[in-house]
């Protein structure tokens, strides 16, 4: 997104089912409208002990 620094996503958690709203298009570029990093189902869905398939290396 053009309206935030590149490090923003690295410094702000986005839990599973968290929501990021963008506005724009591939041709015009994207701007961040909102960042709701917490699960949309509430804190009961946070499970810090769950395995994280997004953290697995590709090809393993």
Secondary structure as UniProt FT lines:
FT   TURN            2..3
FT   TURN            6..7
FT   HELIX           8..11
FT   TURN            16..17
FT   STRAND          19..25
FT   TURN            26..28
FT   STRAND          29..36
FT   TURN            40..41
FT   HELIX           43..45
FT   TURN            48..49
FT   HELIX           53..55
FT   TURN            58..59
//
